[in-house]
């Protein structure tokens, strides 16, 4: 098992945001709305094909994150999952 420090994570995020700023990006497109979500216990078992899928919605994830940013919702550990889904969607568009 590996770990990442909060300081490392901050540096990584800042460098990635600087990359986009240097490209002249002031916004990043979120093209898709829905995504497949795999149950946590199945997501990290590469020896068994997942069978338990649900649908996630990027606009809901973004809404929750904006509520946290605006002080209308308390931050939680799970909010990193919402952020992760947005980053996957955004990063996948550039690939």
N, C-alpha and C positions, 0 to 999 in steps of 0.2 A: 504494500500500500504506500502511496506517495502522499505528500502534503504540499500545500502552497501557502506562503505567508500572505497576510493582508497587504503588506508592503509590496511584495512581488506582484500581486494581482493589481494593485493600484498602478504600478509602473507599466504593466502590460496594457491595461485599459487606456491609460494616458497616451502611450505610444501609438496605439491603434487609432485613437481619436485624432491625434496629431497627423497621422498618415492621411486621413480623410480631409482634414482641414487644409493640408498642403496641396491636396488634389483640387481644392476649391469647393469641396462639398460643404454645404451648410445644412443639408437634410439628407437622409438616407431613405430610399424607398422601401415600403413594406407592401410588396405586391400581392402576396397571398393572404387569405383570411383564415383558413382552417388548416390544421395539420393533424397527422396521426400521433397519438400519444400511446406509448407502450407502458404497461404496468411496470412499476419500479422493480419488482422481484423478477420480472422476465427480461427487462432491458439489459441487465448486466450478467446474464447467463448465456455465453456464446455457444453453449453445447445443446441448447434447446431452442427451437424456433418459437418466437412469441405467438401467442394466440389471444391474448387479452388486450384489445385495442379500444381506446376511446378517442373522441374528437376534441382537440383543443382549438381555441379561437384567439388569434393574435390581437384583435381589437380589445378583447377582454383583458388579455395580459397587459397591453399597453395602458388601458384605463386604470388597472390596479397600480401599475408603476407610477403613473401620473398622480394618482391619489396619494401615494407615498411621498412623491416629490413635493406635492402641495401641502403636505401636513394633514391631509384628511384621512389618512390610513396609517397605522403604525407599521414600520418595517418588520418583516419576519424573515426567517431563513428561507422559507418557501418562495419568497419574492425573487430569489436568485434563479429559480426555475422559470418564472415568467420572463425575467431578463434573458435567460439562456435561450428560450424559444425565439425571442425577438432577434437575438444575435445570430442564431442559426438561419433565420429567414433573411436577414439583411446580408449576412456574409455569403449565403448561397447564391444571391443574385449577382455577386461580383465574380464568382468562380467561372 
